[in-house]
Amino acid sequence: MDISAKMKLNNKVEMPMLGLGVFKSSQGYQTSNAVKWALEAGYRHIDTAAIYGNEDSVAEGIRESKVLRKDIFITTKLWNEDMRNDNQLKAFERSLLHLGTDYIDLYLIHWPVQGKIKESWKVLEKLYEEKRVRAIGVSNFQKYHLEKLFAKANIIPAVNQVECHPKLNQQELYDFCRGYDIALESWSPLGGSHGDLLDNQVLKQIALNHGKSVAQVIIRWNLQRNIIVIPKSVHKERIIENAEVYDFSLTQEEMDVILGLNENRRFGADPDKFDF
């Protein structure tokens, strides 16, 4: 396995297992530089969203990298207010414009907005059928959200992107998604700015065993679970370091120890209680 490793989604589209996330990356050079550095380091998967306000900066980073669009897997997301206001198609067109592209590789419903999932999914299905998106999926969906969607959907989501890290390992959701051939993708894999994962003594010891950083161990743990992972950084050396996870493997014992750190603890918003 190397940085070019891909997962074949349930519609046969291949998605890079490792990507760069740009949540909370500032509009402008901070995001464009991060994207350019990631692509120069071998990343071929960039994850953004309309609400991040940096889609045009992602596009700038791609242009500066000189990597061909066809070789880059771009994910963006449909925001909640656009779902509530029935602006799903307009939102998609706006994202295309900001990203400077005529198609999206993966388009996700960002949050399970009550009463708007069915209509929004129908729009995504239409975009997929028109080949304007290569794959469609969801983000922050719990098991019961997916079950409700299945009752109305013609197409099963290809991906469910959720908060996932050693304190919230999402094993039950992972097993459920696997039963439907839905890929699980981890956002905030390192715990985000409010987390304490990088100071965890168990993870520090495992990192020491391999001569790696805690961040690299966590990223590797996700990859070995067959979970797509999108660590965020705006620092060139960290972006490069986060990709240097293919020259070691965690033992089964280490994998199990990390799995045992689970506390069902969220550092981000709760999909059952979000108010935005």
Rosetta blueprint (number, residue, H / E / L):
1 M L
2 D L
3 I L
4 S L
5 A L
6 K E
7 M E
8 K E
9 L L
10 N L
11 N L
12 K L
13 V L
14 E E
15 M E
16 P E
17 M L
18 L E
19 G L
20 L E
21 G E
22 V L
23 F L
24 K L
25 S L
26 S L
27 Q L
28 G L
29 Y H
30 Q H
31 T H
32 S H
33 N H
34 A H
35 V H
36 K H
37 W H
38 A H
39 L H
40 E H
41 A L
42 G L
43 Y L
44 R L
45 H E
46 I E
47 D E
48 T L
49 A L
50 A H
51 I H
52 Y H
53 G L
54 N L
55 E H
56 D H
57 S H
58 V H
59 A H
60 E H
61 G H
62 I H
63 R H
64 E H
65 S H
66 K L
67 V L
68 L L
69 R H
70 K H
71 D H
72 I L
73 F E
74 I E
75 T E
76 T E
77 K E
78 L E
79 W L
80 N H
81 E H
82 D H
83 M H
84 R H
85 N L
86 D L
87 N L
88 Q H
89 L H
90 K H
91 A H
92 F H
93 E H
94 R H
95 S H
96 L H
97 L H
98 H H
99 L H
100 G L
101 T L
102 D L
103 Y L
104 I E
105 D E
106 L E
107 Y E
108 L E
109 I E
110 H L
111 W L
112 P L
113 V L
114 Q L
115 G L
116 K L
117 I H
118 K H
119 E H
120 S H
121 W H
122 K H
123 V H
124 L H
125 E H
126 K H
127 L H
128 Y H
129 E H
130 E L
131 K L
132 R L
133 V E
134 R E
135 A E
136 I E
137 G E
138 V E
139 S E
140 N L
141 F L
142 Q L
143 K H
144 Y H
145 H H
146 L H
147 E H
148 K H
149 L H
150 F H
151 A H
152 K H
153 A L
154 N L
155 I L
156 I L
157 P L
158 A L
159 V E
160 N E
161 Q E
162 V E
163 E E
164 C L
165 H E
166 P L
167 K L
168 L E
169 N L
170 Q L
171 Q H
172 E H
173 L H
174 Y H
175 D H
176 F H
177 C H
178 R H
179 G H
180 Y L
181 D L
182 I L
183 A E
184 L E
185 E E
186 S E
187 W E
188 S L
189 P L
190 L L
191 G L
192 G L
193 S L
194 H L
195 G L
196 D L
197 L H
198 L H
199 D H
200 N L
201 Q H
202 V H
203 L H
204 K H
205 Q H
206 I H
207 A H
208 L H
209 N H
210 H H
211 G L
212 K L
213 S L
214 V H
215 A H
216 Q H
217 V H
218 I H
219 I H
220 R H
221 W H
222 N H
223 L H
224 Q H
225 R L
226 N L
227 I L
228 I E
229 V E
230 I L
231 P L
232 K E
233 S L
234 V L
235 H L
236 K H
237 E H
238 R H
239 I H
240 I H
241 E H
242 N H
243 A H
244 E L
245 V L
246 Y L
247 D L
248 F L
249 S L
250 L L
251 T L
252 Q H
253 E H
254 E H
255 M H
256 D H
257 V H
258 I H
259 L H
260 G L
261 L L
262 N L
263 E L
264 N L
265 R L
266 R L
267 F L
268 G L
269 A L
270 D L
271 P L
272 D L
273 K L
274 F L
275 D L
276 F L
